[in-house]
């Protein structure tokens, strides 16, 4: 039996500086989001890999400028190819 977790779901609440929940499935995340009527974004992240490296490996991002290889750029990097959903008062936007 393989218990390897390839991705997790991270909830970042509206106006929050840090994430407020990490879940092993979207179903578990949505139960929590709905129960507390939360607003924010739920994003799927790769496990044991930074989003920058994941995006490069999967050809979701190509470096076009030297500045895109700096620590400041990499530490703030997100990718629109990550599955993500927006919520308002616990309800997922369509």
N, CA, C and O atoms as a GROMACS GRO file, in nm:
protein
  376
    1UNK      N    1   0.084  -0.118   0.000
    1UNK     CA    2   0.000   0.000   0.000
    1UNK      C    3   0.088   0.125   0.000
    1UNK      O    4   0.180   0.136   0.081
    2UNK      N    5   0.060   0.217  -0.091
    2UNK     CA    6   0.140   0.339  -0.103
    2UNK      C    7   0.066   0.454  -0.035
    2UNK      O    8  -0.041   0.495  -0.079
    3UNK      N    9   0.124   0.507   0.071
    3UNK     CA   10   0.064   0.618   0.145
    3UNK      C   11   0.128   0.751   0.109
    3UNK      O   12   0.116   0.847   0.185
    4UNK      N   13   0.196   0.758  -0.003
    4UNK     CA   14   0.263   0.880  -0.044
    4UNK      C   15   0.161   0.987  -0.080
    4UNK      O   16   0.069   0.963  -0.158
    5UNK      N   17   0.178   1.103  -0.024
    5UNK     CA   18   0.093   1.217  -0.050
    5UNK      C   19   0.163   1.305  -0.152
    5UNK      O   20   0.271   1.358  -0.124
    6UNK      N   21   0.103   1.322  -0.270
    6UNK     CA   22   0.166   1.400  -0.376
    6UNK      C   23   0.132   1.548  -0.370
    6UNK      O   24   0.211   1.632  -0.410
    7UNK      N   25   0.012   1.579  -0.320
    7UNK     CA   26  -0.030   1.718  -0.309
    7UNK      C   27  -0.108   1.739  -0.180
    7UNK      O   28  -0.158   1.645  -0.120
    8UNK      N   29  -0.115   1.865  -0.140
    8UNK     CA   30  -0.198   1.907  -0.028
    8UNK      C   31  -0.277   2.030  -0.071
    8UNK      O   32  -0.245   2.094  -0.171
    9UNK      N   33  -0.380   2.062   0.005
    9UNK     CA   34  -0.462   2.180  -0.021
    9UNK      C   35  -0.439   2.279   0.092
    9UNK      O   36  -0.450   2.245   0.210
   10UNK      N   37  -0.406   2.402   0.055
   10UNK     CA   38  -0.375   2.507   0.152
   10UNK      C   39  -0.478   2.619   0.138
   10UNK      O   40  -0.502   2.669   0.028
   11UNK      N   41  -0.540   2.657   0.251
   11UNK     CA   42  -0.637   2.766   0.251
   11UNK      C   43  -0.571   2.893   0.302
   11UNK      O   44  -0.509   2.895   0.409
   12UNK      N   45  -0.586   2.999   0.223
   12UNK     CA   46  -0.535   3.131   0.261
   12UNK      C   47  -0.656   3.224   0.271
   12UNK      O   48  -0.718   3.258   0.170
   13UNK      N   49  -0.688   3.263   0.393
   13UNK     CA   50  -0.804   3.347   0.417
   13UNK      C   51  -0.786   3.489   0.366
   13UNK      O   52  -0.676   3.543   0.365
   14UNK      N   53  -0.896   3.546   0.323
   14UNK     CA   54  -0.897   3.684   0.272
   14UNK      C   55  -0.836   3.779   0.375
   14UNK      O   56  -0.880   3.783   0.490
   15UNK      N   57  -0.735   3.854   0.334
   15UNK     CA   58  -0.670   3.950   0.422
   15UNK      C   59  -0.566   3.890   0.515
   15UNK      O   60  -0.499   3.963   0.587
   16UNK      N   61  -0.552   3.759   0.514
   16UNK     CA   62  -0.455   3.694   0.602
   16UNK      C   63  -0.314   3.701   0.548
   16UNK      O   64  -0.293   3.700   0.427
   17UNK      N   65  -0.220   3.709   0.638
   17UNK     CA   66  -0.080   3.710   0.596
   17UNK      C   67  -0.026   3.568   0.578
   17UNK      O   68   0.064   3.544   0.497
   18UNK      N   69  -0.081   3.475   0.656
   18UNK     CA   70  -0.037   3.336   0.652
   18UNK      C   71  -0.155   3.245   0.624
   18UNK      O   72  -0.270   3.284   0.644
   19UNK      N   73  -0.127   3.125   0.580
   19UNK     CA   74  -0.231   3.026   0.556
   19UNK      C   75  -0.295   2.985   0.688
   19UNK      O   76  -0.230   2.986   0.792
   20UNK      N   77  -0.423   2.950   0.681
   20UNK     CA   78  -0.494   2.915   0.805
   20UNK      C   79  -0.539   2.770   0.809
   20UNK      O   80  -0.600   2.728   0.907
   21UNK      N   81  -0.510   2.693   0.706
   21UNK     CA   82  -0.545   2.552   0.707
   21UNK      C   83  -0.473   2.476   0.597
   21UNK      O   84  -0.451   2.527   0.488
   22UNK      N   85  -0.437   2.350   0.628
   22UNK     CA   86  -0.371   2.261   0.533
   22UNK      C   87  -0.443   2.127   0.539
   22UNK      O   88  -0.465   2.073   0.648
   23UNK      N   89  -0.480   2.074   0.421
   23UNK     CA   90  -0.566   1.956   0.416
   23UNK      C   91  -0.515   1.854   0.316
   23UNK      O   92  -0.448   1.888   0.218
   24UNK      N   93  -0.546   1.728   0.343
   24UNK     CA   94  -0.505   1.620   0.255
   24UNK      C   95  -0.601   1.599   0.139
   24UNK      O   96  -0.569   1.527   0.045
   25UNK      N   97  -0.719   1.661   0.144
   25UNK     CA   98  -0.814   1.649   0.033
   25UNK      C   99  -0.897   1.777   0.022
   25UNK      O  100  -0.914   1.850   0.119
   26UNK      N  101  -0.946   1.802  -0.097
   26UNK     CA  102  -1.032   1.918  -0.118
   26UNK      C  103  -1.164   1.901  -0.041
   26UNK      O  104  -1.221   1.999   0.006
   27UNK      N  105  -1.210   1.777  -0.029
   27UNK     CA  106  -1.334   1.752   0.044
   27UNK      C  107  -1.323   1.794   0.190
   27UNK      O  108  -1.412   1.860   0.244
   28UNK      N  109  -1.214   1.757   0.254
   28UNK     CA  110  -1.194   1.793   0.396
   28UNK      C  111  -1.180   1.945   0.410
   28UNK      O  112  -1.233   2.004   0.504
   29UNK      N  113  -1.111   2.006   0.316
   29UNK     CA  114  -1.094   2.152   0.320
   29UNK      C  115  -1.228   2.222   0.306
   29UNK      O  116  -1.256   2.316   0.380
   30UNK      N  117  -1.310   2.178   0.213
   30UNK     CA  118  -1.438   2.244   0.189
   30UNK      C  119  -1.536   2.226   0.305
   30UNK      O  120  -1.617   2.315   0.331
   31UNK      N  121  -1.528   2.116   0.374
   31UNK     CA  122  -1.612   2.098   0.494
   31UNK      C  123  -1.576   2.204   0.597
   31UNK      O  124  -1.664   2.267   0.656
   32UNK      N  125  -1.446   2.225   0.619
   32UNK     CA  126  -1.399   2.324   0.716
   32UNK      C  127  -1.433   2.466   0.673
   32UNK      O  128  -1.480   2.546   0.753
   33UNK      N  129  -1.408   2.496   0.545
   33UNK     CA  130  -1.437   2.629   0.492
   33UNK      C  131  -1.585   2.662   0.506
   33UNK      O  132  -1.622   2.772   0.548
   34UNK      N  133  -1.671   2.566   0.469
   34UNK     CA  134  -1.815   2.588   0.478
   34UNK      C  135  -1.863   2.601   0.621
   34UNK      O  136  -1.946   2.687   0.652
   35UNK      N  137  -1.812   2.515   0.710
   35UNK     CA  138  -1.854   2.517   0.850
   35UNK      C  139  -1.829   2.654   0.915
   35UNK      O  140  -1.909   2.701   0.996
   36UNK      N  141  -1.718   2.718   0.877
   36UNK     CA  142  -1.682   2.846   0.937
   36UNK      C  143  -1.718   2.966   0.848
   36UNK      O  144  -1.687   3.080   0.883
   37UNK      N  145  -1.782   2.939   0.733
   37UNK     CA  146  -1.825   3.046   0.641
   37UNK      C  147  -1.708   3.137   0.602
   37UNK      O  148  -1.718   3.259   0.610
   38UNK      N  149  -1.597   3.075   0.559
   38UNK     CA  150  -1.474   3.148   0.531
   38UNK      C  151  -1.470   3.203   0.389
   38UNK      O  152  -1.535   3.152   0.298
   39UNK      N  153  -1.392   3.309   0.372
   39UNK     CA  154  -1.365   3.368   0.241
   39UNK      C  155  -1.214   3.365   0.218
   39UNK      O  156  -1.136   3.398   0.306
   40UNK      N  157  -1.175   3.325   0.097
   40UNK     CA  158  -1.034   3.318   0.063
   40UNK      C  159  -1.011   3.225  -0.054
   40UNK      O  160  -1.101   3.201  -0.135
   41UNK      N  161  -0.889   3.173  -0.063
   41UNK     CA  162  -0.849   3.088  -0.176
   41UNK      C  163  -0.794   2.956  -0.123
   41UNK      O  164  -0.713   2.954  -0.030
   42UNK      N  165  -0.840   2.847  -0.183
   42UNK     CA  166  -0.789   2.713  -0.155
   42UNK      C  167  -0.705   2.670  -0.275
   42UNK      O  168  -0.754   2.667  -0.388
   43UNK      N  169  -0.578   2.637  -0.250
   43UNK     CA  170  -0.484   2.607  -0.359
   43UNK      C  171  -0.418   2.472  -0.335
   43UNK      O  172  -0.380   2.439  -0.223
   44UNK      N  173  -0.403   2.396  -0.443
   44UNK     CA  174  -0.334   2.268  -0.437
   44UNK      C  175  -0.184   2.291  -0.455
   44UNK      O  176  -0.142   2.359  -0.549
   45UNK      N  177  -0.104   2.234  -0.366
   45UNK     CA  178   0.041   2.248  -0.370
   45UNK      C  179   0.109   2.111  -0.379
   45UNK      O  180   0.060   2.014  -0.322
   46UNK      N  181   0.219   2.104  -0.452
   46UNK     CA  182   0.296   1.979  -0.453
   46UNK      C  183   0.364   1.960  -0.316
   46UNK      O  184   0.401   2.057  -0.250
   47UNK      N  185   0.381   1.835  -0.276
   47UNK     CA  186   0.448   1.802  -0.150
   47UNK      C  187   0.596   1.778  -0.177
   47UNK      O  188   0.632   1.714  -0.275
   48UNK      N  189   0.680   1.829  -0.090
   48UNK     CA  190   0.826   1.811  -0.097
   48UNK      C  191   0.889   1.875  -0.220
   48UNK      O  192   0.994   1.831  -0.267
   49UNK      N  193   0.825   1.980  -0.271
   49UNK     CA  194   0.879   2.051  -0.387
   49UNK      C  195   0.824   2.194  -0.386
   49UNK      O  196   0.706   2.216  -0.360
   50UNK      N  197   0.909   2.289  -0.415
   50UNK     CA  198   0.865   2.427  -0.426
   50UNK      C  199   0.785   2.448  -0.554
   50UNK      O  200   0.810   2.381  -0.654
   51UNK      N  201   0.691   2.540  -0.550
   51UNK     CA  202   0.607   2.568  -0.666
   51UNK      C  203   0.691   2.614  -0.785
   51UNK      O  204   0.664   2.576  -0.899
   52UNK      N  205   0.792   2.694  -0.760
   52UNK     CA  206   0.880   2.742  -0.868
   52UNK      C  207   0.943   2.624  -0.943
   52UNK      O  208   0.937   2.618  -1.066
   53UNK      N  209   1.002   2.530  -0.870
   53UNK     CA  210   1.065   2.413  -0.932
   53UNK      C  211   0.962   2.324  -1.001
   53UNK      O  212   0.988   2.272  -1.109
   54UNK      N  213   0.846   2.307  -0.938
   54UNK     CA  214   0.737   2.228  -0.995
   54UNK      C  215   0.691   2.288  -1.127
   54UNK      O  216   0.670   2.215  -1.224
   55UNK      N  217   0.675   2.419  -1.132
   55UNK     CA  218   0.630   2.487  -1.253
   55UNK      C  219   0.734   2.476  -1.364
   55UNK      O  220   0.698   2.455  -1.480
   56UNK      N  221   0.860   2.489  -1.331
   56UNK     CA  222   0.966   2.474  -1.431
   56UNK      C  223   0.967   2.331  -1.486
   56UNK      O  224   0.971   2.311  -1.608
   57UNK      N  225   0.964   2.233  -1.397
   57UNK     CA  226   0.969   2.092  -1.437
   57UNK      C  227   0.853   2.054  -1.528
   57UNK      O  228   0.870   1.978  -1.623
   58UNK      N  229   0.735   2.108  -1.500
   58UNK     CA  230   0.615   2.075  -1.576
   58UNK      C  231   0.590   2.170  -1.695
   58UNK      O  232   0.486   2.164  -1.759
   59UNK      N  233   0.686   2.256  -1.721
   59UNK     CA  234   0.678   2.353  -1.832
   59UNK      C  235   0.559   2.448  -1.821
   59UNK      O  236   0.501   2.489  -1.921
   60UNK      N  237   0.522   2.481  -1.697
   60UNK     CA  238   0.417   2.580  -1.674
   60UNK      C  239   0.477   2.721  -1.668
   60UNK      O  240   0.404   2.820  -1.675
   61UNK      N  241   0.609   2.728  -1.655
   61UNK     CA  242   0.679   2.856  -1.644
   61UNK      C  243   0.815   2.844  -1.709
   61UNK      O  244   0.885   2.744  -1.693
   62UNK      N  245   0.852   2.946  -1.783
   62UNK     CA  246   0.984   2.954  -1.844
   62UNK      C  247   1.051   3.083  -1.798
   62UNK      O  248   0.991   3.191  -1.804
   63UNK      N  249   1.175   3.072  -1.753
   63UNK     CA  250   1.251   3.189  -1.711
   63UNK      C  251   1.282   3.274  -1.834
   63UNK      O  252   1.338   3.225  -1.932
   64UNK      N  253   1.244   3.401  -1.828
   64UNK     CA  254   1.268   3.492  -1.939
   64UNK      C  255   1.366   3.604  -1.904
   64UNK      O  256   1.423   3.668  -1.993
   65UNK      N  257   1.386   3.626  -1.773
   65UNK     CA  258   1.477   3.732  -1.727
   65UNK      C  259   1.561   3.677  -1.613
   65UNK      O  260   1.518   3.588  -1.539
   66UNK      N  261   1.679   3.731  -1.599
   66UNK     CA  262   1.767   3.689  -1.490
   66UNK      C  263   1.703   3.714  -1.353
   66UNK      O  264   1.726   3.639  -1.259
   67UNK      N  265   1.624   3.820  -1.344
   67UNK     CA  266   1.558   3.853  -1.216
   67UNK      C  267   1.460   3.744  -1.173
   67UNK      O  268   1.423   3.739  -1.055
   68UNK      N  269   1.417   3.659  -1.265
   68UNK     CA  270   1.324   3.551  -1.233
   68UNK      C  271   1.393   3.429  -1.173
   68UNK      O  272   1.330   3.325  -1.151
   69UNK      N  273   1.523   3.442  -1.147
   69UNK     CA  274   1.599   3.335  -1.082
   69UNK      C  275   1.650   3.380  -0.945
   69UNK      O  276   1.729   3.309  -0.882
   70UNK      N  277   1.605   3.496  -0.898
   70UNK     CA  278   1.652   3.548  -0.771
   70UNK      C  279   1.572   3.492  -0.654
   70UNK      O  280   1.456   3.452  -0.672
   71UNK      N  281   1.632   3.488  -0.536
   71UNK     CA  282   1.558   3.441  -0.418
   71UNK      C  283   1.427   3.517  -0.397
   71UNK      O  284   1.325   3.455  -0.366
   72UNK      N  285   1.427   3.648  -0.413
   72UNK     CA  286   1.306   3.726  -0.391
   72UNK      C  287   1.194   3.683  -0.485
   72UNK      O  288   1.079   3.672  -0.443
   73UNK      N  289   1.226   3.660  -0.611
   73UNK     CA  290   1.125   3.616  -0.707
   73UNK      C  291   1.072   3.476  -0.671
   73UNK      O  292   0.952   3.453  -0.668
   74UNK      N  293   1.164   3.384  -0.644
   74UNK     CA  294   1.127   3.245  -0.615
   74UNK      C  295   1.044   3.234  -0.488
   74UNK      O  296   0.949   3.156  -0.484
   75UNK      N  297   1.076   3.311  -0.385
   75UNK     CA  298   1.002   3.300  -0.258
   75UNK      C  299   0.862   3.358  -0.265
   75UNK      O  300   0.780   3.331  -0.178
   76UNK      N  301   0.834   3.437  -0.368
   76UNK     CA  302   0.700   3.494  -0.385
   76UNK      C  303   0.624   3.429  -0.501
   76UNK      O  304   0.512   3.470  -0.532
   77UNK      N  305   0.684   3.331  -0.565
   77UNK     CA  306   0.629   3.271  -0.687
   77UNK      C  307   0.504   3.189  -0.661
   77UNK      O  308   0.500   3.107  -0.568
   78UNK      N  309   0.402   3.209  -0.741
   78UNK     CA  310   0.286   3.123  -0.748
   78UNK      C  311   0.259   3.095  -0.895
   78UNK      O  312   0.312   3.165  -0.982
   79UNK      N  313   0.178   2.996  -0.923
   79UNK     CA  314   0.156   2.956  -1.061
   79UNK      C  315   0.007   2.938  -1.087
   79UNK      O  316  -0.062   2.868  -1.012
   80UNK      N  317  -0.043   3.000  -1.191
   80UNK     CA  318  -0.186   2.988  -1.223
   80UNK      C  319  -0.223   2.846  -1.265
   80UNK      O  320  -0.342   2.814  -1.272
   81UNK      N  321  -0.125   2.762  -1.293
   81UNK     CA  322  -0.154   2.623  -1.329
   81UNK      C  323  -0.185   2.537  -1.207
   81UNK      O  324  -0.228   2.423  -1.222
   82UNK      N  325  -0.163   2.590  -1.088
   82UNK     CA  326  -0.203   2.517  -0.967
   82UNK      C  327  -0.356   2.522  -0.959
   82UNK      O  328  -0.416   2.627  -0.980
   83UNK      N  329  -0.418   2.408  -0.928
   83UNK     CA  330  -0.562   2.410  -0.906
   83UNK      C  331  -0.591   2.499  -0.786
   83UNK      O  332  -0.525   2.487  -0.682
   84UNK      N  333  -0.688   2.587  -0.800
   84UNK     CA  334  -0.724   2.676  -0.691
   84UNK      C  335  -0.869   2.719  -0.707
   84UNK      O  336  -0.922   2.728  -0.818
   85UNK      N  337  -0.932   2.745  -0.593
   85UNK     CA  338  -1.073   2.784  -0.590
   85UNK      C  339  -1.091   2.899  -0.493
   85UNK      O  340  -1.025   2.907  -0.389
   86UNK      N  341  -1.182   2.989  -0.528
   86UNK     CA  342  -1.214   3.105  -0.446
   86UNK      C  343  -1.343   3.080  -0.370
   86UNK      O  344  -1.436   3.018  -0.422
   87UNK      N  345  -1.348   3.128  -0.245
   87UNK     CA  346  -1.466   3.109  -0.160
   87UNK      C  347  -1.510   3.242  -0.102
   87UNK      O  348  -1.428   3.328  -0.070
   88UNK      N  349  -1.639   3.258  -0.090
   88UNK     CA  350  -1.699   3.374  -0.027
   88UNK      C  351  -1.802   3.324   0.074
   88UNK      O  352  -1.901   3.260   0.037
   89UNK      N  353  -1.779   3.354   0.201
   89UNK     CA  354  -1.868   3.310   0.308
   89UNK      C  355  -1.893   3.159   0.303
   89UNK      O  356  -2.006   3.114   0.325
   90UNK      N  357  -1.789   3.082   0.275
   90UNK     CA  358  -1.798   2.937   0.276
   90UNK      C  359  -1.846   2.874   0.147
   90UNK      O  360  -1.851   2.751   0.138
   91UNK      N  361  -1.884   2.953   0.048
   91UNK     CA  362  -1.936   2.901  -0.079
   91UNK      C  363  -1.832   2.919  -0.189
   91UNK      O  364  -1.776   3.027  -0.204
   92UNK      N  365  -1.808   2.813  -0.265
   92UNK     CA  366  -1.711   2.818  -0.375
   92UNK      C  367  -1.770   2.899  -0.492
   92UNK      O  368  -1.883   2.877  -0.534
   93UNK      N  369  -1.688   2.994  -0.542
   93UNK     CA  370  -1.725   3.069  -0.662
   93UNK      C  371  -1.713   2.977  -0.782
   93UNK      O  372  -1.624   2.893  -0.789
   94UNK      N  373  -1.802   2.994  -0.877
   94UNK     CA  374  -1.798   2.912  -1.000
   94UNK      C  375  -1.723   2.979  -1.108
   94UNK      O  376  -1.709   2.923  -1.217
   0.00000   0.00000   0.00000
